[in-house]
Amino acid sequence: MKKVSLSLLVSFLLVGAYSFVNAQTSLGIIVGPSVPNLSGGTNEISQDYVSRLALHFGITVEHNLGERFSILPGIIFDEQGGQRNGLQPITSTSLPPLPSGGYYYADFKNASVLNYLEVPVLLRYGFGGWQLQFQVNAGPYVGYLTSATQKTSGTSLIYVDKNRTPLTIPVPPDYTQSVQAPPQSFDANTDVTDSIHRFNGGIQGGVGIAFPVSESQTVSLELHGLYGLTNIQRYAVDGANHTGNLLISMGYSFLLPGV
């Protein structure tokens, strides 16, 4: 999978280089909010993620293929991931194994922050007049993980089941009696980069509108959806998730001089 993803990444970069040296090529800058999420969880550790608010930005190169069509490679910094708030399973080597197996639970905030450098190559179809142009885009992308952090916060009791049965600990010296374990802090930023596959790939599509402000400059507003086709977890015990993201991009592009 790594060799295939690396080959696709090199191919996309070559397409971008080709666009730079050919006629009717525009360079663009995009930035805006995004709404990432993690889907397809296969166990309690990877399930029940919801969307969070994030950011993306990058550069694009648009090379015209004709009156209506163009090819649009780019390099984008894209925050992916998701979040879970409330009662959720925890994994800890400091807690004794449960007699029945399974997970301990706690009530806290948990955000998965996955930062990618993505290389999309989109085919764009545009139509409309001089004052307003409509655009439809679709194509594949490859992403490279630069960092992955699990950000947790809050204080909670530790529970032995979903019914919020508190964990109890034996009391010395005879250990015949037990008391409820004290609340635990979950304030931490944990680097989980080694638990996530470095490469991710998927498909992207969207629509947008462009406003030419001169013969060589354009501003735009686009809405894109991304879906990752690969499982991001490196280890089966962590479950299996796919990335997904909704991007709202504000852009500015200009025709490269002399080409």
C-alpha positions in Angstrom: 0.0 0.0 0.0 2.9 2.4 0.8 4.5 1.8 -2.6 1.2 2.3 -4.4 0.5 5.5 -2.5 4.0 6.8 -3.0 3.7 6.2 -6.8 0.5 8.1 -6.9 2.0 11.0 -5.0 4.9 11.2 -7.4 2.5 11.0 -10.4 0.4 13.9 -9.0 3.5 16.0 -8.4 4.6 15.4 -12.0 1.2 16.5 -13.2 1.6 19.7 -11.2 5.0 20.4 -12.6 3.6 19.8 -16.1 1.0 22.4 -15.4 3.5 25.0 -14.4 5.4 25.0 -17.7 2.5 25.0 -20.1 0.3 27.8 -21.5 -2.9 29.1 -19.8 -1.8 28.2 -16.3 -3.0 30.0 -13.2 -1.6 29.8 -9.7 -4.0 30.0 -6.8 -4.2 30.2 -3.0 -7.0 28.7 -1.0 -7.9 28.9 2.7 -10.9 28.2 4.8 -12.7 26.2 7.5 -13.3 22.5 7.3 -15.5 20.0 9.1 -13.7 16.6 9.4 -15.0 13.4 10.8 -13.9 9.7 11.3 -16.3 7.1 10.0 -16.5 3.3 9.8 -15.4 2.4 13.4 -15.1 -1.4 13.9 -14.9 -1.5 17.7 -15.8 0.7 20.7 -12.4 2.5 20.6 -13.0 3.7 17.0 -16.8 4.3 17.0 -19.1 7.3 17.8 -16.9 10.1 16.4 -18.6 13.3 15.4 -17.4 16.2 13.3 -15.2 19.0 14.7 -14.2 22.4 13.3 -10.7 22.6 11.7 -8.7 24.5 9.0 -7.2 24.0 5.6 -5.0 26.0 3.3 -2.7 25.5 0.3 -1.8 26.3 -3.3 -3.3 25.1 -6.5 -2.3 25.2 -10.2 -5.0 25.2 -12.9 -4.1 24.3 -16.4 -6.7 24.8 -19.1 -7.5 21.8 -21.3 -10.0 23.7 -23.5 -12.9 26.1 -23.3 -14.7 24.3 -20.4 -12.3 21.8 -18.9 -9.1 22.2 -16.9 -6.9 20.1 -14.6 -6.3 21.3 -11.1 -3.5 19.8 -9.0 -2.5 21.3 -5.6 -0.7 20.9 -2.3 -3.1 21.4 0.7 -2.5 21.3 4.4 -5.6 19.7 5.7 -6.7 19.0 9.4 -8.6 15.8 9.6 -10.0 13.7 12.5 -13.0 13.9 14.7 -14.2 14.2 18.3 -16.1 12.3 21.0 -17.5 13.9 24.1 -19.1 12.1 27.1 -19.0 8.5 28.2 -16.5 6.5 26.2 -14.1 3.5 26.5 -10.6 4.0 27.7 -7.4 1.9 27.4 -4.9 2.0 30.2 -2.1 -0.4 31.2 -2.2 1.0 34.7 -5.7 -0.4 35.5 -6.2 -4.1 36.4 -7.8 -6.3 33.7 -11.5 -6.6 34.0 -12.7 -10.2 34.9 -15.2 -10.1 32.1 -12.8 -8.5 29.6 -13.9 -5.4 27.7 -13.1 -1.7 28.5 -13.2 0.7 31.3 -15.2 3.9 30.7 -14.9 7.6 31.6 -16.7 10.8 30.9 -14.4 13.3 29.2 -13.7 15.2 25.9 -11.6 13.6 23.3 -10.5 15.1 19.9 -8.4 13.2 17.3 -6.3 15.8 15.4 -4.7 14.4 12.2 -2.7 16.8 10.1 -2.1 15.8 6.4 -0.3 17.3 3.4 -2.6 16.3 0.6 -2.0 16.3 -3.2 -5.3 16.4 -5.1 -5.6 16.2 -8.9 -9.1 17.4 -9.9 -10.8 17.6 -13.3 -12.7 20.9 -13.4 -15.7 21.7 -15.6 -16.6 25.4 -15.8 -19.5 27.3 -17.3 -21.1 30.7 -17.1 -20.4 34.2 -18.3 -17.7 36.8 -17.7 -19.1 38.2 -14.4 -19.9 34.8 -12.8 -18.6 31.3 -13.5 -19.8 28.0 -12.0 -17.4 25.1 -11.5 -17.7 21.4 -10.8 -14.6 19.4 -9.7 -13.8 15.8 -9.1 -10.7 13.6 -8.8 -8.4 11.6 -6.5 -6.1 12.7 -3.8 -3.2 11.3 -1.8 -2.4 12.5 1.7 0.8 12.2 3.9 0.3 12.3 7.7 2.6 15.0 9.3 1.3 14.5 12.9 -1.4 12.9 14.9 -2.5 14.0 18.4 -5.2 12.7 20.7 -6.3 15.7 22.7 -8.3 14.9 25.9 -9.6 17.0 28.7 -11.9 16.8 31.7 -12.1 15.0 35.0 -14.1 11.8 35.6 -14.6 8.8 37.7 -13.5 5.5 36.2 -16.4 3.1 35.4 -16.3 -0.7 34.9 -19.3 -0.7 32.5 -21.6 1.6 30.4 -24.0 1.7 33.3 -21.5 4.0 35.2 -20.7 1.4 37.9 -17.7 3.1 39.6 -14.4 1.3 39.9 -13.5 0.4 43.5 -10.1 -0.3 45.0 -9.3 -2.4 48.1 -8.3 -0.6 51.3 -5.2 -1.7 53.3 -4.1 -3.2 55.6 -6.4 -6.2 55.2 -7.9 -5.3 51.8 -11.2 -6.8 52.7 -13.1 -3.6 52.1 -13.2 -1.4 49.0 -13.8 2.3 48.3 -14.6 4.2 45.2 -11.6 5.1 43.1 -11.1 8.9 43.1 -11.8 11.0 39.9 -9.0 11.1 37.3 -7.8 14.0 35.2 -7.8 13.4 31.4 -6.0 16.6 30.5 -3.4 15.5 28.0 -2.1 15.8 24.4 -0.9 12.4 23.4 1.2 11.9 20.2 -0.3 8.9 18.4 1.5 9.4 15.0 3.1 5.9 15.2 -0.4 4.4 15.5 -1.6 5.9 12.2 -0.6 4.9 8.6 1.5 7.6 7.1 -0.3 7.5 3.7 -4.0 8.0 3.0 -5.8 8.3 -0.3 -9.3 8.9 -1.5 -11.6 10.8 -3.7 -12.7 14.4 -3.7 -15.5 16.4 -5.4 -17.2 19.7 -5.1 -18.8 22.8 -6.6 -17.9 26.4 -6.6 -18.4 29.9 -8.1 -15.7 32.2 -9.4 -15.7 36.0 -9.8 -13.2 37.3 -12.4 -11.9 40.7 -11.1 -9.7 41.2 -14.2 -8.5 39.4 -17.3 -5.9 37.6 -15.2 -7.3 37.5 -11.6 -10.1 35.6 -10.1 -11.6 35.1 -6.6 -13.7 32.1 -5.8 -15.8 30.2 -3.2 -15.9 26.4 -3.3 -17.5 23.6 -1.3 -15.6 20.3 -1.4 -16.2 16.9 0.1 -13.4 14.3 0.7 -13.6 10.7 1.6 -10.6 8.5 2.5 -10.6 5.0 0.9 -8.0 3.5 3.3 -8.1 2.4 6.9 -6.0 4.9 8.9 -5.2 2.7 11.9 -1.9 0.8 11.9 -3.0 -1.7 14.6 -6.2 -3.8 14.6 -6.7 -3.3 18.3 -7.4 0.4 17.6 -10.2 -0.4 15.2 -10.6 0.9 11.6 -11.6 4.3 10.5 -11.8 6.3 7.3 -11.3 10.0 7.1 -13.8 12.4 5.7 -13.9 16.2 5.4 -16.1 19.0 4.2 -14.0 22.0 3.0 -15.2 25.6 2.5 -12.5 27.2 0.4 -12.0 30.9 -0.3 -9.6 31.4 -3.2 -7.6 33.8 -5.2 -5.8 32.9 -8.5 -3.9 34.8 -11.2 -2.6 33.9 -14.6 1.1 33.2 -14.6 2.9 35.7 -16.7 4.8 34.7 -19.8 3.2 31.3 -20.2 
